[in-house]
């Protein structure tokens, strides 16, 4: 499989797309105002202990209290009383493993893990783990032998990632040396800083993508920012110097995401409907507690039987469902309503297709067999908010059947358009006409606009402008 990583950096956000054989499969967005805290390590202070729930609430200086489960507390194995594990007012080191979603605060753990490109180092563990995706038994045993030998001199646990397959012993030793040094610096910083402070910030979205996706099957990393390009080259020189020749600069006049057709794909993700090549389609309904997906044959009819029509549509839908879950970052409980099939063999084929299609997903997934009603129940790990929550708000007209751009998304679009105009030295004023629902958001960021473009802005409300639209006028 040929993979390409496309990086688009603008004034207010950075977007990274991962293409597999030309199709978009993963999309990561990092915005200046939407602070990412996943995998960050904090010096927290215990606020409250709830023994009945087996939980602790920790202040990490984020605003919302972080939730710490009893199973995520580092304590002696024979200790069962949560009130003996931690005390109110105690300073503890915690790592965010799930970002806040809607009204819920972040979830944290005291069992710290530091991921590298080849390994994950866990200072408080004693286990050795090898990625289940390394299926070659000889390679599995070789890697286990290397890390077992390393463990004799290094306290803590080590997980070998899929990317370590065929890595040399020198490369593995070099990475564990880096990770243990990083841990030593984190411990030192924890002692020195005040409570409710950030101890260690995880890599940004671009470097995370390099760490998690940049392997032999990536043929190209295309970046449209010279500044980002330099940072990436410096980083890759350290972690994967053999891939340097695959990193290139994009200097086209058209936006890089438009050139690759990614912008159009993102726009399609705003709908709850995803079309299938056969003529069928799937409907995706996200709710707070679960996500329901319905498969429909649409205009497609097989030349043979109704059973064949259902089987062909379901097989195609299984692959598209796996792709949409990754793109939209849908997590939690997912129920898929496939078209009814009478033959057990066809139902099994669809189940196997879904399991095969989800293998490339880096989130943890569990899939149960098809029920008598033709439903498949599955769970998918979600550590950050869904794409729906990030990009927009529930449409006030259709009330959940579609998505309207969020105020932040509209603000970013305006900034991108003004940046592309390359106004340079401009002595006049720029007027921006906006829908009344959006105008206040822009007024609050008027200073930010002046800071970015060194021009005075006049923000005007107009009922004639639709919610997602705007008018930029040079006066």
Buried (B, 14 or more C-beta within 10 A) or exposed (E): EEBBBBBBBBEBBBBBBBBBEEEBBBBBBBBBEBEBBBBBBBBBBBBEBEEEEBBBBBBBBBEEBBBBBBEBBBBEEEEEEBEEBBEEEBBBBBBBBBBBBEEEBBBBBBBBBBBBBBBBBBBBBEEBBBBEEBEEEEBBEBBBEBBEEBBEEBEBBBBBBBBBBEBEEEBBBBBBEBBBEBBEEBEEBBEEBEBBBBBBEBBBBBBBBBBBBBBEEBEEBBBBBEEBBEBBBEBBEEBBEEBEEBBEEBEEEEBBBEBBEBBEBBEEBBEBEBEBEBBBBBBBEBEEEBBBBBBBBBEBBBEEEBBBBBBBBBBBBBBBBBBBBBBBBBBBEBBBBBBEBEEEEBBEBBBEBBBEBBEBBEBEBEBEEBEEEBBBBBBBBBBBBBBBBBBBBBBEEEEEEBBBBBBBBBBBBBBBEBBEEEBEEEEEEBBBBBBEBBBEBBEEBBEBBEEBBEBBBEBBBBEEBEBBBBEEEEE
